[in-house]
C-alpha cells in the first residue's frame, strides 16, 4: 500500500509547520520501494539536511545512488 502511504506523507509534509526528517525519510523509503529512485534520493537528502544523524537515510540513499550508477555518493553514504 505504498501509493496510499505516499498520499498520507504528502499531506503530512504539506501541513507541517517545520520540516520533519522522519516524514521525508518515510516518504523516501516508499519511493525507493516503488523504484522511483530519483524522488527517493531527493527526499532522503532532505531528511539528511534536516537531521544528519539518520543512519537509515544514509543506507537507503546509498542503495538508491548505487542503483542509479552514482558510485561516488553510494561510497560516501556507506
Backbone as CSV, one residue per row, in Angstrom:
resi,resn,N_x,N_y,N_z,CA_x,CA_y,CA_z,C_x,C_y,C_z
1,UNK,0.822,-1.181,0.000,0.000,0.000,0.000,0.875,1.258,0.000
2,UNK,1.926,1.197,-0.795,2.876,2.308,-0.831,2.268,3.581,-1.401
3,UNK,1.417,3.445,-2.419,0.824,4.644,-3.020,-0.081,5.375,-2.031
4,UNK,-0.819,4.622,-1.231,-1.659,5.242,-0.205,-0.800,5.926,0.858
5,UNK,0.295,5.273,1.204,1.215,5.860,2.181,1.822,7.156,1.639
6,UNK,2.158,7.169,0.343,2.700,8.390,-0.254,1.720,9.544,-0.151
7,UNK,0.452,9.266,-0.387,-0.575,10.308,-0.257,-0.602,10.858,1.165
8,UNK,-0.560,9.965,2.132,-0.576,10.396,3.536,0.664,11.215,3.891
9,UNK,1.831,10.777,3.432,3.056,11.522,3.725,3.061,12.883,3.032
10,UNK,2.520,12.948,1.818,2.422,14.239,1.130,1.582,15.218,1.943
11,UNK,0.466,14.751,2.460,-0.402,15.609,3.273,0.315,16.023,4.552
12,UNK,0.964,15.084,5.208,1.671,15.384,6.453,2.777,16.408,6.228
13,UNK,3.516,16.255,5.134,4.617,17.174,4.840,4.081,18.559,4.502
14,UNK,2.999,18.615,3.752,2.407,19.909,3.384,1.856,20.652,4.592
15,UNK,1.307,19.917,5.555,0.638,20.556,6.681,1.557,20.875,7.856
16,UNK,2.759,20.351,7.855,3.651,20.617,8.975,4.218,22.029,8.882
17,UNK,4.371,22.644,10.033,4.905,23.999,10.074,6.418,24.011,9.899
18,UNK,7.072,23.050,10.514,8.521,22.933,10.427,8.847,21.552,9.867
19,UNK,9.751,21.478,8.898,10.052,20.173,8.277,10.490,19.125,9.295
20,UNK,10.010,17.919,9.103,10.340,16.796,9.973,11.094,15.746,9.167
21,UNK,12.290,15.423,9.609,13.134,14.476,8.884,12.476,13.108,8.763
22,UNK,11.748,12.687,9.777,11.163,11.347,9.745,10.111,11.206,8.647
23,UNK,9.375,12.278,8.345,8.394,12.219,7.255,9.097,12.064,5.905
24,UNK,10.162,12.841,5.709,10.894,12.739,4.448,11.588,11.387,4.321
25,UNK,12.099,10.878,5.423,12.708,9.549,5.412,11.677,8.493,5.024
26,UNK,10.516,8.552,5.638,9.475,7.561,5.352,8.990,7.657,3.907
27,UNK,8.790,8.890,3.419,8.337,9.040,2.034,9.435,8.592,1.075
28,UNK,10.680,8.882,1.397,11.793,8.420,0.570,11.871,6.914,0.507
29,UNK,11.617,6.269,1.626,11.602,4.798,1.643,10.483,4.250,0.770
30,UNK,9.319,4.898,0.802,8.206,4.469,-0.056,8.591,4.587,-1.526
31,UNK,9.176,5.735,-1.895,9.615,5.907,-3.277,10.641,4.847,-3.657
32,UNK,11.561,4.553,-2.764,12.588,3.546,-3.045,11.956,2.174,-3.261
33,UNK,10.984,1.831,-2.443,10.316,0.536,-2.594,9.537,0.437,-3.900
34,UNK,9.105,1.581,-4.411,8.385,1.621,-5.684,9.333,1.820,-6.869
35,UNK,10.639,1.831,-6.605,11.681,2.037,-7.615,11.590,3.397,-8.298
36,UNK,11.096,4.391,-7.574,11.106,5.773,-8.046,12.320,6.417,-7.371
37,UNK,13.468,6.063,-7.892,14.720,6.317,-7.188,15.121,7.784,-7.132
38,UNK,14.839,8.550,-8.178,15.240,9.961,-8.137,14.443,10.720,-7.080
39,UNK,13.168,10.428,-6.942,12.354,11.058,-5.894,12.803,10.586,-4.514
40,UNK,13.148,9.306,-4.421,13.651,8.766,-3.154,14.923,9.503,-2.742
41,UNK,15.822,9.701,-3.698,17.074,10.404,-3.404,16.804,11.822,-2.907
42,UNK,15.854,12.503,-3.527,15.530,13.876,-3.113,15.043,13.904,-1.666
43,UNK,14.082,13.032,-1.353,13.527,13.027,-0.001,14.547,12.596,1.039
44,UNK,15.344,11.612,0.716,16.351,11.152,1.663,17.413,12.225,1.896
45,UNK,17.751,12.974,0.863,18.699,14.074,1.019,18.112,15.187,1.881
46,UNK,16.820,15.474,1.694,16.160,16.476,2.536,16.172,16.022,3.992
47,UNK,15.861,14.752,4.210,15.868,14.217,5.577,17.245,14.382,6.209
48,UNK,18.293,14.121,5.445,19.654,14.249,5.972,20.054,15.705,6.178
49,UNK,19.521,16.600,5.372,19.790,18.027,5.589,19.152,18.508,6.885
50,UNK,18.011,17.922,7.227,17.324,18.295,8.462,18.004,17.658,9.675
51,UNK,18.345,16.370,9.534,18.962,15.634,10.642,20.024,14.693,10.078
52,UNK,21.262,15.101,10.156,22.339,14.310,9.554,22.758,13.090,10.378
53,UNK,22.035,12.815,11.447,22.355,11.631,12.254,21.468,10.421,11.900
54,UNK,20.626,10.556,10.889,19.725,9.461,10.496,20.487,8.427,9.666
55,UNK,20.997,7.425,10.321,21.786,6.411,9.623,20.960,5.656,8.585
56,UNK,19.692,5.448,8.871,18.827,4.738,7.932,18.716,5.500,6.609
57,UNK,18.683,6.828,6.678,18.606,7.644,5.460,19.877,7.476,4.621
58,UNK,21.022,7.390,5.277,22.270,7.168,4.543,22.242,5.813,3.833
59,UNK,21.748,4.811,4.512,21.704,3.469,3.923,20.807,3.449,2.693
60,UNK,19.603,3.984,2.824,18.678,3.975,1.687,19.184,4.861,0.557
61,UNK,19.728,6.030,0.887,20.235,6.906,-0.169,21.425,6.258,-0.861
62,UNK,22.268,5.580,-0.105,23.401,4.872,-0.709,22.951,3.780,-1.654
63,UNK,21.922,3.039,-1.280,21.393,1.995,-2.160,20.812,2.591,-3.431
64,UNK,20.050,3.671,-3.276,19.460,4.329,-4.449,20.549,4.888,-5.357
65,UNK,21.550,5.518,-4.768,22.655,6.078,-5.553,23.365,4.979,-6.331
66,UNK,23.588,3.856,-5.686,24.238,2.731,-6.359,23.400,2.244,-7.541
67,UNK,22.100,2.107,-7.327,21.215,1.640,-8.398,21.125,2.639,-9.549
68,UNK,21.314,3.914,-9.238,21.295,4.948,-10.281,22.673,5.146,-10.929
69,UNK,23.674,4.423,-10.439,25.008,4.498,-11.020,25.893,5.581,-10.441
70,UNK,25.470,6.190,-9.347,26.284,7.226,-8.685,27.128,6.550,-7.601
71,UNK,28.197,5.919,-8.043,29.031,5.155,-7.113,29.739,6.038,-6.097
72,UNK,30.041,7.265,-6.467,30.725,8.165,-5.526,29.842,8.467,-4.323
73,UNK,28.594,8.840,-4.572,27.679,9.114,-3.470,27.401,7.854,-2.665
74,UNK,27.225,6.731,-3.367,26.987,5.465,-2.676,28.144,5.160,-1.723
75,UNK,29.362,5.364,-2.193,30.550,5.114,-1.377,30.553,6.036,-0.155
76,UNK,30.229,7.306,-0.364,30.219,8.245,0.758,29.141,7.901,1.790
77,UNK,27.984,7.459,1.324,26.898,7.143,2.251,27.147,5.848,3.015
78,UNK,27.849,4.917,2.402,28.143,3.669,3.104,29.410,3.833,3.904
